[in-house]
Amino acid sequence: MNRPWERTVHPIEQESFRRLRARLDTSHFAPLTRAVVERVIHSAADPEYATDLVCDEASLVVAHAALHAGAPVVTDVEMVAAGITRRETVCRLKEARSGPGLTRSAHAIRLAYEQVGPGAIWVIGNAPTALEELLVLDAAPALVIGLPVGFVGATESKAALRESGLPAVSNVSEKGGSAVAAAALNALLYHPLTPTPTTTEENL
């Protein structure tokens, strides 16, 4: 059985998380929320994500189980997929085409949904229009990691995600991007399925 959380953690990564925790107390977060918050902060070297991210622990618990049970993982762009190294992903941007009222990113989401159907985990870190398109589909996602970046449409699309009631990870500000979206997914991949004694390395 593939266990993504059983990995060799590089000493630089260990020291990076040690310094993160020395600067920022994350102990009040629930386990999966803490894992997501810490790994997103680590990916961007930006402690402000501790108050910018919006997570729901109950939704993360369900998504975590779905992910480790083999739920498909869909990304909006290949840069997000490149950051998810321990899981195959679906990205249909290469085949997508723009058209009247439809961006290429939005079309890629349509193509991906036709391929994977309901119950997937969607990781959007680049295009607000990709997130907007997902919200009009009857995708019944296990989780939407909606962290598109930009000054046009990003905050609005993430607010719409939160208002949709779908299980989600999002953030309030304009910032986001491929690296932090991939980091949020990796946090769930690297978190063990069953409770284990807490150590620095096990929570990286």
Order of alpha helices (4+ residues) and beta strands (2+ residues): alpha-alpha-alpha-beta-alpha-beta-alpha-alpha-beta-alpha-beta-alpha-beta-alpha
